[in-house]
Amino acid sequence: MAKTDDEKAATRSSAQERRDILKRLKFEYTWIKQATVDWGTLLIDPYTIALNNQNPGLKRAFQESGLDRKNSDHWKFLLAAVVRAIYEKSTVRKKKWNPKLEREFFLGVSDRRISTSKPSVSDICSDMVRTGAVSGALAYTSIPTLANKHSVLLRSARKCLAKRSDFLTIDHDMLSGILAKFPKKRRGKRSRS
C-alpha cells in the first residue's frame, strides 16, 4: 500500500521532531537541575505537574493516550513510551540494492533526464521522491544518497559500454543513447590566466 504525501512528509520530519523534543527535554532537565541547586532538594510531584496549566503538552499526552494522570503506573508507562520514541533506533530497514531495483532507478533517472529540462541528477532524484516515482524504502533515502548511487551506476554503465557488454540487462545501443545524455565531466587542472 502506497503512502500518501502527508505520511511521507510526516516520516521525513520525524528526525527533526526528535531533535526538537531532545532540546526541550534538555532544557527541562537543566531547569530542574538549577532549581535543585537554588532551593536545595526539589520534590517533583506528578500530581502538581499534571494539573499545572503551564504544561499543556503533558495534559495532551495523557488525554490522547487515554492514560490516567493520577495513576503512577501510567506515568511510568508514558515515560517509557517517550524514551522509546526518542532514543530507540529506527525500525525502518534500509533497502538493499539489487539489480532489478538498480535498473529501475537508473532508467527512471535517465527517462526524466531525457524528457525534462532538469539539469542535475540531484534535481531529478528530488523530483522522483516528491512525485512518488521512487518507491518503497528508497522514498526515504536522502537525495544525495540517491544521486551518489546514480553516479556509481553511471560509472559502471560507462565501463560496460567500453567493453561492449550489457548493463543491468540494458542492451548496448540503448545504453549508448542514455549515456549521451550524461556527458562525462572532465577533471583536470585549470589553466591559470
C-alpha positions in Angstrom: 0.0 0.0 0.0 1.5 3.3 -1.1 1.9 6.1 1.4 0.3 9.4 0.9 2.3 12.6 0.6 1.2 13.6 4.1 2.5 10.3 5.5 5.8 10.6 3.7 6.3 14.2 4.9 5.5 13.1 8.5 8.1 10.3 8.3 10.7 12.7 6.9 10.1 15.3 9.6 10.3 12.7 12.5 14.0 13.2 12.8 13.7 16.9 13.2 10.8 16.4 15.7 13.0 14.1 17.8 15.8 16.7 17.8 13.3 19.3 19.0 12.0 17.0 21.7 15.5 16.3 22.9 16.2 20.1 23.1 13.1 20.6 25.1 14.0 17.7 27.4 17.5 19.0 27.9 16.0 22.5 28.7 13.6 21.0 31.3 16.4 18.9 32.8 18.7 21.9 33.0 15.9 24.0 34.7 15.2 21.3 37.3 18.9 20.8 38.0 19.3 24.6 38.6 16.2 24.7 40.7 17.6 21.9 42.8 20.8 23.9 43.3 18.9 27.1 44.2 16.3 25.6 46.5 18.1 22.5 47.9 16.0 19.4 47.4 13.2 19.7 44.9 10.2 17.5 45.2 8.7 16.8 41.8 5.2 15.8 42.4 3.4 14.2 39.3 0.0 15.4 40.5 1.2 19.1 40.6 2.9 18.8 37.2 -0.1 17.1 35.6 -2.5 19.8 36.9 -0.2 22.7 36.0 -1.7 24.8 33.3 1.9 25.7 32.2 2.3 22.2 30.8 -0.4 21.8 28.1 1.7 19.2 26.2 1.7 16.9 29.2 -2.0 17.2 29.6 -2.5 16.5 25.9 -0.3 13.4 26.1 -2.4 12.0 28.9 -5.7 12.9 27.2 -4.8 11.5 23.8 -3.3 8.3 25.2 -6.2 7.6 27.5 -3.9 7.3 30.5 -4.8 8.4 34.0 -2.6 11.1 35.3 -3.3 10.1 38.9 -2.0 6.6 38.4 1.7 6.3 39.0 2.0 3.2 36.7 0.6 5.3 33.9 3.3 7.9 34.5 5.9 5.1 34.2 4.3 3.8 31.0 4.2 7.3 29.4 7.9 7.9 30.3 8.8 4.5 28.8 6.9 5.3 25.6 8.6 8.7 25.3 12.0 7.3 25.9 11.4 4.6 23.3 10.2 7.1 20.8 13.1 9.4 21.2 16.1 7.1 21.8 15.3 3.8 20.1 16.8 3.3 16.7 14.5 3.5 13.7 12.8 0.2 12.8 12.8 1.1 9.1 15.1 -1.3 7.4 17.5 0.1 4.9 16.7 -1.0 1.4 19.3 -3.2 -0.2 20.0 -2.5 -3.8 19.5 -5.4 -6.2 20.0 -5.5 -10.0 16.2 -5.1 -10.6 16.0 -2.1 -8.3 19.2 -0.6 -9.7 17.9 -1.0 -13.3 14.5 0.6 -12.4 16.2 3.6 -10.7 18.8 4.1 -13.4 16.2 4.0 -16.2 13.9 6.3 -14.1 16.6 8.9 -13.8 17.6 8.6 -17.4 14.0 8.9 -18.7 13.5 12.0 -16.6 16.8 13.5 -17.8 15.7 12.9 -21.4 12.1 14.1 -21.0 12.6 17.1 -18.8 15.0 20.1 -18.6 16.3 19.2 -15.1 20.0 19.9 -15.2 21.2 17.9 -12.3 20.7 14.3 -11.1 20.0 15.7 -7.6 17.1 17.7 -9.0 15.8 14.7 -10.8 16.1 12.5 -7.7 14.3 15.1 -5.6 11.6 15.3 -8.2 11.2 11.5 -8.3 10.9 11.3 -4.5 8.4 14.2 -4.4 6.2 12.7 -7.1 6.4 9.1 -5.7 8.3 7.7 -8.7 10.8 6.2 -6.2 9.0 3.6 -4.2 9.3 1.6 -1.0 12.2 2.3 1.3 14.0 4.3 -1.4 11.4 7.0 -0.9 13.0 7.6 2.5 16.6 7.6 1.2 18.3 11.0 1.1 18.6 12.9 -2.2 22.4 13.0 -2.0 22.5 9.2 -1.4 20.3 8.6 -4.5 22.4 11.0 -6.6 25.6 9.2 -5.4 24.1 5.8 -6.3 23.3 7.1 -9.8 26.8 8.3 -10.1 28.1 4.8 -9.2 25.7 3.2 -11.7 26.7 5.7 -14.4 30.4 4.8 -13.9 29.6 1.1 -14.2 27.5 1.7 -17.3 30.4 3.5 -19.0 32.7 0.6 -18.2 30.2 -1.9 -19.7 29.7 0.3 -22.8 33.5 0.4 -23.3 33.5 -3.4 -23.1 30.5 -3.6 -25.4 28.6 -5.6 -22.8 25.0 -5.2 -21.5 24.5 -3.3 -18.3 21.6 -4.3 -16.0 20.0 -6.1 -19.0 20.1 -2.8 -20.9 21.4 -3.5 -24.4 24.4 -1.7 -25.8 22.5 0.6 -28.2 20.0 1.8 -25.6 22.8 2.3 -23.1 24.9 4.4 -25.5 21.8 6.6 -26.1 21.3 7.1 -22.4 24.9 7.8 -21.7 24.9 10.5 -24.4 22.5 12.5 -22.1 25.0 12.3 -19.3 28.2 13.7 -20.6 31.3 12.7 -18.7 32.7 15.6 -16.7 36.3 16.4 -17.4 38.5 16.6 -14.4 41.9 18.2 -14.8 44.0 21.2 -13.9 42.6 24.5 -14.7 44.8 26.8 -16.6 45.8 30.0 -14.8 45.3 33.1 -16.8 
